[in-house]
Amino acid sequence: MKLTKESIGYRTLSRALNYKRPSGSTAETSFGKWLISNLPGYAHTTVWVDDVGNIHVDNRKTITNRTIFTAHMDTVHTSMGRNLITKTATHWKANGAPLGADDGAGCAILMNLIHRDIGAYYCFTVSEERGGVGAGHLSNHHKDLLAEFDRAVAFDRRGTSSVITHQMVGRTCSDKFAEALSDALGTDTLMYAPDDTGSYTDTAEFIDVIPECTNISVGYEREHSANETLNLDHFIDLLNHVATINWDILPVERDPALVEFDTFYDYGGLHTTYSNFTYKDNYIPMGDITEQDVIDLIKALRAGIGSNMEPLLKICGVRPELGDHYFLESNDAHYCIEELEYVLDTKHSKLTTVYYDVLDDLAHTLRPAVG
C-alpha cells in the first residue's frame, strides 16, 4: 500500500509536519481537534478528551485487546506558525526549524491503525516535550484505566531499528517481549532489534502499572534540531506493516510490581509522576558523575522550560537574591537536554566532562532579571 495524498496516514503526517505545535499552545489544541474530526466514527469506538487535553480513542473489540498505543501531539518548537517542508523521494526536512516528525510520524501511525480498525486503545498525549505532562496525568489520575493493558507502545523513537527496553527510568519492557516484537516488525525492508539506550517518552510513565512498555523507531533523525529529517521509505513501510501485526499474542513477562521507587520528583506539577524508577542492577555509575546526576539535571532543565527554575538553580548552586527572577531560553535548555540524553543513550565514557560542560554553559545562559 503506497502513501497516497488521500490516505489518512499521508494527511495526518502532512498536517502534523506543516504546523509548529509548542507544548500547551493553541496550535497543539487545534491539531487535536483536527485528529478528532478525522476519526472514522465506528459505532463500536468511544472517543473522549481528559482534563489536560489527551485524546482517548477506545477501539477495543474483545477482552484480548490489551494494547495501548501512544503518540504525542506537541512539538519542540518554541513558536507557532507554518513549517516550510522540503520533500524528496526518500526524505522530508523543514527549512530552518525542527521538522516535527517527533512525534507527527507517531500520530500518523496511530491514525492509520485506527482507520484500519485495529482493536486497541489509542491515546494522543499533550506536552510530552515539556516533561510528559499528558502521560503523567494518566499515571496520576487514570491508573485503573492503565491497569487494563498489558502493553504500552509509543511510536516516538529516532532511527529505524529500535524496540526500546530501557528508558532513563530503568527497564521498561522484558527482553522476551522486545525480541518477539522485533521479530514481528521484521520484513524484507524493516529490521528491528531490542535496544536498551532509550531516553524518555510517554510510556515511561506507565511502567509501575503496565508490564510491557516500549518505544519504536519511526524513521526520524536529529530530532529537536533544524537538521531533523524523516526517512519516508521507512515510515511508509512501518505505517503499513504495524497494521498486520497480531499485537494481542505478544508475550507479557515483566512484573510492574518490581519497579523500585527511589525518589519522588514533583517540580511544581510540571511532571508530577516522573518518579525515579531505577533498577539497581541497571544503574551505571560513570566516573565522578553518575547516570542519576544526569537524569536529575535533565528533569531540572525540563522544569525550567516550564518556568519552574528552582530545581535547576539548586543544581547550579545559584541562590537568588530577593527580587531576582531567573529565566532560561527554551532553545538553550533543549540543546543541553540533547547533549545529556546523548551521553545516556550511548553510555558515553565522558559523562562527567559533558555534565560539567553543560553546567558551564548554563552559567553563561542563566541570567537574572531583577524586578
Summary of the structure (lengths in Angstrom):
residues: 371
radius of gyration: 19.8
end to end distance: 59.8
largest distance: 63.4
contacts: 1281
relative contact order: 0.12
helix: 39%
strand: 20%
